[in-house]
């Protein structure tokens, strides 16, 4: 009855997990559509600092390093650029940044410019005075400059003393240029369906609204963390389908909403890594369907540095190896159930955890010694080379290292709808430095390779198996040991009394596979298949009829699966739930034959089997409270095998059958509370 109660309890927990997985798992993934662009200065290639904008058919790219704007087709093919000759002195673009495109194809780009203060230089002998200021340029769809919008006053001289630089104006005359504090600060732009321009000036805590004829019609917002306020590092602005203004309030870890008239409406999100929570929201886009996509800076790391760490991913497998022979000693351990062990395999090898700890200490010592040796004679180039050397070591010793990022989906009222997750393989030479670039109104995701500046476009797909979320390994090991023992007992001669020839073979295969269902759900499978055999010739020259040949074959398979759910990824309130199941099955056969059957026909046959199952729950109920439950059906529980032995006498006739079986069912529970 107790057994069924335990099984029902574990089954109910599993059902609860499945329900939670089904109801709380609205996760989408991404699918690569195409790659385009690359490092360069024109014709569809760009510098390092770029921004993207989109209309129904095209992609627009501002390039601060090369001082231009390029228009590409939806597939990334170059169409034209503004200006045609970026190196020309007539190029008004100085540091083009964030940009947007209206319904007529006009392009709005944030930049820095120099504006002549009209009241200066009008009298003979007086120099002109110019003002550096952040601005937004408006270009037509063909590249003609239509207008320039300013968020700072640039038409009158400042009323305070400011430093100025001596310059030569466009007429070749001496002039002065004022560079006020923050003149080159970044602006973000967005357009509503009526083609009215909104400019986010985060550093000053303001949003400026311009009408279609270029007049500033509204200023709203302020610095802070309250209603209608946002931090100085607010990083994006968007207009939803209702015309409301959305601000990615990065420093306050939320999205702030205003209506079209600048009236504060609400905010959603808070600091955290859970659903509907943000770690520094950095980009947002309002889809025509009404959904709002928000990309934050949260990153979920999945790294395993070596084989012992992979084994540790599945607690059940670790528990199973405690009740069954260790793999390195499996062949000899199985024969130990039938006869005493001796020889080189008699000493138990270090456990996986001991070996991992030792390797880790050795590696750290090596790296510390390497750093100490070169510490006083490294320049910048040497330090970079050292970093690359340590990176090579880390990659070689790492089985997998993935970074999972997410984009969350909300409705117009800020209610969480789901999320999109994607992985970056940190061990991939081609993909390890892919970084987020932008989202478009069609829901496409754009990632950029920071090495060659290639841009990858991804569409959003539903839940499916993704090779990029899988990590696996296969390990095979073979060991063959041959030993010869000669014994001379305590007598008066020096002749050999016992000669024992021992040959041992072990073949071990390990296969592991992990899959990230999302940034918080992870599935791990491990399987170890081990074959061992031992052939021994035990010869007594003084009495050859007592010489025997022992042959043993053993096969064992250990399988474990672990489902991990990170219930709270906050490192200060971290919680996870692990559900594990493991199974061990094994067989062994031993035969003992007299070496000289004409003198002795004694014969012995041993057969053994084992099968054990373990189910385990490891649950952080609260951040400082852990519940551990384990049910084990062990067969056998005390030995490596249940076995049957058949003995045959000197005439070869069966005279005795001996069997030994033991089993156990165990339930263990542990509650740990940390103070």
Steps between C-alpha positions, in 0.01 A plus 500: 500500500782741589659434164185604316461810716854607405439432133173692507673794669772511237242459225300794633814715503574395142144588394536839665821555305330402175211736569744779580700419189187512287344812650816700572698413190394744226842498337589565137833449329677656205584374153780636282364662184806661346834668561620821340737795538853479634795720586556794263399856420245482215295275271324311778795487740541700817716610788460407865243752628175452306124527550215347301158622390237328289203557275286241325757422233839633606767518767675828583839507670674800655877467524666742744855398412456553125254794536230367272159336476446199276173365368478124448231274365312270735754228412799724579596604145646849463270759335651845564668714765487850647716681404646353184847624599538476880855636489378823335520819712134555413398193705291638787494169687746503789400209721172356370325292763149373566261536207140445389301503176153651452214385279627707205849351508659805664797420722555655845846454651641624831829682459718790616526818298633856512233769477571865426345734756322739268549814710880474479732615221247743360711809561823565318802379688309277738552124476226247465427274793397140452348254743569128510178318588326164474243491223284285274544531124209426268585365155269415215486148366751604232749652744409869483532689829153631589533632853700492823335481843666624818420406859721778643461875435751594231358825363622738772827554679528333840458728802800346677870492428596191303833393349517525121733372231646707222389366160485596134145540372362401159613836356858456619468754778587470866210390719431351840334168582346429839502141623266488802497204734316206348499644149570152356261302722304218338136548399241236413221558249157350427203587278130460559253399225442872423876535428552722803850475641583413861858550620623342823766715668569261787798684643282802573190295583284639221291386205451755220211477255517666158211551262520398134600856406798488737362708787565386854155444644562327830765423761435254781670263742756554772789327671415265785345167592140604568192527283577665166873497573793309356871463560775676306599175327155432351595322181204481261167650400208354305141592411235231539190445286296731727748785458637465852868568560712222652838569663753229584593629846824305520628613838165440670449161331156578359299632206333839551182589308372847403202593286543700179468825697779406740278407793647216711289186476679218677812291505560127495785275599742501788855389564544125469543206265151358531212528256399863461818617674800675348871535546565834329253504207697617199270481197129486430273490197123528463360251250199580277320210671510693828772295665802671653840331487761591761863389495686533828860437597436182701719207401463144621826306496526124437859387544655164585874488528568127478368147519461483880287815487274339241451201727415741780218641288307184582494435876328168442793361306732602780276320748485192279875474480507491877291180509670336203867449411696798378570485130876498523488194727191334358659188354684415819213601727262259331738209540535595864149365553633152426861500618741729691657780303866579480737653248536851361125568483454422867551864599194712440570790266429857595140603464396729217459789744851448643649487152313812391612692808861393448494597131346834586767575760778398263356715221470804727856451622625475142319818400619685812860395434469602135366841600760549773787409271403755237341760729785751492588483133171507311387788284151540357572257217638240740198536728270446205699192402483374859124551499476299179715226651277475806194506276639207300556306822150576621340395171700178492386410852136601444240261363247770426444865582182667378343835575120511483337836432133589491249741351172534689155561352230721657157624403410869474430516873835349596372152581761230445417269206810292443861518392745419224828336598820444304844359579850612415766229495806644675720218365412571137764698315235637264212564742654571842494878462152546357330791675152644490451779246130575450139388453269605218123551491454166324651325803834413339807488722838630383826379652844623405835326495738739676799351317406540133188719546276251322130552579274196541123530465285256697128437487300386801377141496294299744624248752705229330822309547791727421848360427647825631351417842654153508836397639633149503815299542622146453790346689651154457778346706681169474729346762692173476712381792717188496657379823707200601542402866751243626476386861748294700354405834691460826686178443861393456512517119487789256275341243171663394203379698234714325497670163210733430457661156234769491371685194238773544316696230259789543310693232294800611271717290340816631245706311360826633242738360360824635224715358391847605122506473518866593720727708359331813416143395786257431492131420799267542549137397802288587570140411803288593550158348791297637627159396761324711664162480765320701694189404711335768714186503576381854774233490645300789802309356536283811141382467382560143156346556419808712572738211206692361400738225260784590310695233269789582289721272296792629274755331343799673295795382421804714249756371389825661276790402466833676246777446608832653273799545654823626210638701679825584814600306576796728845412642403633845173306509600217272277192501478193280309177483655175377311184416727204421459137412768236460522136407781244524491157333785253506592138440810294574611145427790310657626155411764306692653195330779271612798546270567126480158328450666159473597542867214716624164577341388746761295776343313806622258739326385828657236730350407836645263784425414844635230760436439810709285809460531834677259796489611824659358844570723792601291811556590844631166583659637839601838653434632364831284191534565179309298179487665180377303179442633175363330170427722205407408149392832315534544149370746405640561741786803351680708343221585579142288213368232252597655170395453127462798262530506147364774261621613185319713232668823337380295266284323792333163439666290784643493465876399840636307812399536808714305823454525836671261789445438819691291805425383815674255782456608824654339836553721784619398855576692801619396856580776760523447855625782755492507782754 
